[in-house]
């Protein structure tokens, strides 16, 4: 999350969160996961390449995929720049929840409007996609900023896992509703230009409804604090980022893991935004097959996130994450050599298990390695790493695909390289040493 958050109040000073409040926090993952699964992963990504940008893609092979990945990259670049400022304003005004409401409304509205961009309306589709993704990513940053306020370091793994696993079920429900409508529409002889806009409206409406528990029960625990004389929110936001970066040499394992996370999350981000395109363009999956595949993957991902949360707390983050990355590597290699639909199903379920584990695990390990009372401050760098990853991975895939004339397998090799590099760097991270460094740093640099 792009959250500068050097709040005056230490995490330990917050009143313990109730179960209802923890559930309401986790329910936001449930709410916004429909956007990820329908817009980024399954229905709209394939629709953009196969329908909206189809003419361009036929004339210039790989251009449709490149434009899609560029839209994702542009959105995340905007959040990379705006996040520290939004975080600073949310911190100083103690208004994370208010900003979360704004980003949620913006994402819901932009998602609903995406369907108006029909075949050939590439610019309009990209503009609405960028707007919705900026709002989505900003909301992710803001909701994650609440984690250090509602969970102790010892429970961050499992509570983070609760959120991710619940989120996958949210994506599953959204896809199920969309599949039901698409099946009906196709039985009536209606095509993608009818049922995709309807699926986007379903996604937007469900996001709005299921986000309500978060706004009803999640509390804003931070206290407002004034800016220094003459200081702007821009200066405050980026000042926090630069101030945090100054600690790199004193917290080497934390910063090494941030780099590691950027690499493997770039791979994860790529799979999220091109999986349906790959299955459609390379393996010949139709819309219903894509949806059913991603529904099953959501179930395995939910199981992976839930189980991994406990495994991480019990066995340590680094060994658990290393195991998850090995599964990722195996899944990508399996996909490269896939020759039949069943191969894609096997690879997809391996990806689901690994995705649930890495998504939940990365967020929790940052919390474990950061100095006490500075969790949210360092979560700002987690947000920067996540946004950088969402630019690096998809754009490198899109460029490789375009430069090779639409060779999707060659592009997938760039994604495999990201996971391998992330694993090798992860093996240099010492969790115990990193936690000791964090504790020593907190003792010598207490938050006043």
N, C-alpha and C positions, 0 to 999 in steps of 0.2 A: 504494500500500500504506500502511496505517496503521502506519507503522514509524518510531519516533522516532530510533533508531539514530544517536546521536552517539558511536559506538564509539571507544574510545581509539586503536585501531589504525587507521592510515590505510589506505585501499584499496591504496595502492601497496605496503604492507608485507606483504600477503598473498602466499603462494606462488602462482605461476600455476596456473590450473585446467587439468587434463588434458582431452583431448577427451572421454573417457568421462564425466568429471564435468560438463562442459558439456552433453553429451547427456542425462545423467540429470536435470539441471536443466530442460532443454527438455522432457523427457518428462512432466513434471508438467502442462505445458500440454496435452499429448496426452491425459493421464489425465482431467483435469477438464473438458475440452471436451465430453465426452458429456453432462455435466450441463447445460451451456449450451444445447446443441442440442436435447436431448430435453425437458428440464423448462422452460427459459425460452423457447425459440424455437419449437419445432415441435409436439411431441406433447401435452405436458401443458398448455401454455397454452391451446391450442384445446379440449382436453378439459375444462378448468376452466370455460371460458365456455359451451361447447356442451353439456356433460353435467352437471357438478357444480352449476353455478349457473344452469342453463337455465331453471328455473321463475322464479327471481328476475328473470332478464334479460327474460323474456317479459312479466312484469308491469310492470317498470320498465326500459325500453330503455336499454342502456348501463351498467346497474348491474353486470353480470357483469364487463365489461372494467374498470370502475372498481375493483371489489374486487380484481381480479387485479393491477392496477397499484399499488393501495394496499399489497398484500402485499409486492410488490417494494420499494416505497418504505419501508415499516416495517422490513424486513430491513436495508436499506442505512442507515437512520437509526441502527439499533442498532449497526452496524459503525462508523458515523461516530463514535459516542460511545465504543465499546469499543476501537476500533483503537489509539488512542494508549496506552491502558493495557496492552493486550496487547503492543504494540511495546516499551513500556518494560520490561515483565517479560522479554520475549525478549532485549532488549538487555543488561540488567543481569545476567541469568542466563546469557547466551549460549545461549539455548534455542529459537532459531527453529525448528529441526528438530523438537524435541519438540512444540512448539505446532502445527506443521504436521501432525504425525501425529494429534493430537487433533482438529483441524478436519476432517481427511480422513475419519477414522472417523465423526465426527458427520454429515458430509454424506452419506456412503455409507449409513448406517443410516436417516437421515431420508428420503432419496430412495427407498429400498426400501419404506419404510412409507407413502409418499404414496398408493400404490394402494388403501389400505384405505378412503380417503374416497370413497365412491360418490356417486351422484346425491343432491343435497340436503344433503350433509354439508359445507356451505360453511365453517363455522367450523373444523372439523377439518382440512380441506384447506388453509385459509389458515395455520393454526398450523404444520402440518408444512412447508408451503412456506416460511414465514418462518424456521423453524429450519434447514432445509437451505440456504437462501440466505445466512443469517448465517454458517454454517460454510463455505460455498463462497467467499464474499467475503473472509472472514478468511484463508482459505488462499491466495487470490490475493495478498493483501497480503504474507503471509509469504514465499511463494515469490519474489515480485518483489524482496524485500529482499536476496536472495542475489546479484542481478545485479551490483551494484557490487563484490562480492567476487570474482567470476569473470571479469569483463570490464573491459578498459581503456576509457577514454572513446572512443578511436578505433574500438573494435570493438563498442561497445554496440549500434549500429544493426543490424549484421548478426546478432549473437547474439540480440538481442531478436526480430528477424525470424525466426530459426531456431525460437524457441519458439512464436511465433504461428503460423507456417506448419505446424509439426508438430502444433500444437493443432487446426488445422482438419482434418487427416487423422484425428486421434483422434475428432473429432465425426463425420466421414464414416464411420469404421468402426462407431461406435455406431449411427448411423442405419441403416446397411446391415443390421446384425444385427436391429435392431428391425423394419425393413421386411420382412425375410425371415419373421420370426415373425408379423407382422400379416397378410401375404399368406396364410400357412398358416391362421391363425385365421379369416380371412374365408372361405376356401375350405371351412372346416368349419362355417360358419354362426355363428361366434362374433362378438359385437359388441365395441364399445369398452370396455365395463365389464370385459371379460375381457382383451383384448390390451393395453390401456394399463397396467394394473398389472404385466403381464408385461414390458412394455417398460421400465418403471421398475426392475424387478429386474435386467434385462439391463444397464441403464445403471449401476446401483450396483455390480454385480459387476465389470464391465469397469473402472470407475474404481479399484476396490480393487486389481485385478491389475496394471494398467498404471502405477500409482503406485509400485509396489515398487522399480523402478530408482532413483527419487529417494531413497528412504530407505536403499537399500543403498550408494549411491556418492557422493551429494552430501555434502560436508563442512561442518561448522559451523566457520567460521574465526575468528569473534569470540571474545574473551576475556571471562570474567565480570568484573564490577566492582561494588563495593559502592554501595548508596544512601548519600546523606549522612545524618548523624545526624538522626533524627526525620522523615525524608522517606518518604512513601508512594509506591507505584507509580503511584497516581492522580495525585499531584502531579508525579512525575517525567515521566509520559507527557504530560500536558497542558502541563507546564512546557516540555518540548522543543518542542511545537507553538507556544506563544506566543513562545518564544525565537527560533524560526525565522522567525515572522511579523515580528519586529522588524527583520529585514533587508530588508524589502520595498523601502524607498526606495533602498537601496544596490544592489539587484539588480532594477531595474525590468523588464527584458525577461523575466527568469525568472518574475516574479509576473504579468506581463501574459499570458504564455503559460499559466500555471496557470488564469487566468480564462478565457482562450480555450478551453483544454482542457475546462473545466467545461461550457462552452456546447456545443461540438460533440460531446463525449462524452455529453451529455444526449440529443442526437439519436440517437447510436449506440445508447445504452441503450434508447431507446424502440423503435427498429426491432427490436432483439433480442427484446424481450418482447411485442411486439404483431404481428410480421410474420405469424405463422401465423393469428392471430385475424383480421387484415385479409383475408388470402387466403381464409380460410374464410367469413367473414361477408359480404364484399363481392364477391369474385370466384367464390365457390361451389366452391372447391377441396375435394376429399375428403382423407382422411387419407393415402392413398398418394401422391397428387399433392403434398401438402405435404412429405412426407418426401423424395421424389425432387427436388423443387425445392431444398430446403435442402441436400441432398447435393451437387447441382451447384454451389450457391452456396459451399459449403465448399471445393470444388476451386478455384474462382476466387479465393476469399479467401486460400487457402494460397499461390497464385501471387502474389497482390498483396502479401502480407506478405513473401514471400521476395525478390521483385524489389525491393520498396520498401526493404528493409534495405540493399541495395547502392546503390540510387539515392540514399538519404539520406546515406550515407557519402561518395558521390562529388559530388553536386550541392548538398548542404545540406538541412537539415530543413525550413526555412520554405517554399522554393519547391515542394518535393516534397509537403508537407502541403497547401499551397494547391491544388495540382493534384488531390489526393485529395478535398478538400472540394468542389471544383467538380464532380467526378464524383458525389459524394453528392447535391448539389443537383439535378443533372440526373436522377439516378435517382428522387428524390422527386417531382419535377415530372412525370416520365414515369408514375410510379405514379398520381398524381392524375388523369391523363387516360386511364388504362388502361381499355379497354373489352372486351378479350378476353384469354384465357389467355396468348397469346404475348407480350402486352405485359408481363404480370407476369414472365414468364421473362426478358425483356430487362432489365427494371428490376432483377430479382433478381441477375442476374450483374453488373450495374454496381455494385450494393450490395456484392456479394462482393469485387470488386476494391478498392473504396474502403475497405471495412471492414478488410481485411487491412492496407492501407497505414496507415490512421489508428491502428489499435490498436498496431501495432508502432512507428510513428513517434512517437507521443506519449510512450511510455515511454522511448525512447532520447533524445529531445530534452531531457527533464528531466535526464537524466544528463549531457548535454553542457553545459547551462547552469549546473549547480551547481558551487560551489567544490570544488577537489580535496580529497579526504578527508572531504567532507561529503555525498557522494552519497546515502547512505542516509538521512541526516537530512532532506534536502529531498524524498526519495522519500516521506516521511511526508505531505507536503503533496500530492503526486501522489495518494496514497491518499485523502486527504480530498476532493480535487477529484473523483476518480472516484466516490466514494460520494455526494457532493452531486449529481453529474450523474445518477446512477442513481435519485435521488429526484425531481429536477426534471423530467427528461424524461418518464418513464412516468406520473407523477402528473398532470402538466399535460395529457398526452394523454388520460388517463382522465377527468379533470374536464371537458375540452372535449367529449369524446364523450358524457358523461352530460348535460351542460347543453344540448347540441344534440339530445337525444333519440336518441342512437345514430348520429349522422352521422359515420361514420369518415373521410370525406374532409375534413370541417371540422377534425377532430382532427389529421389529418396536416399541415394547414397550420401548426399550432403547432410541429411537428417541423421543418418546412422553415425556419421562422423561426430556430430554434436553430442550424442549420447556416450560414445566411446571417450571423447575428451572429458566430458563431465565425470565419468566414472574414474578415470585416471587421476583427476584432480581431487575427487572426493577421498581417495585412498591416502591422500596426504593430510587430511583433516583429522586432528586428534580431539575428540569430543571432551574427554576428561580434562585435558590441558586447556582447552578453550573455555570450559566452565570455570576453571581455577583462575584463568586470566580475567574473566569477566568479574568474578568475585573480588579479586585484588583491585581491579580498576574501580569498582563501586566503592570499595573501602577508601581508596586514595582520592576519589573524585565524587563525593556524595552529592546527590542532587539537593540543592538548597531550596 
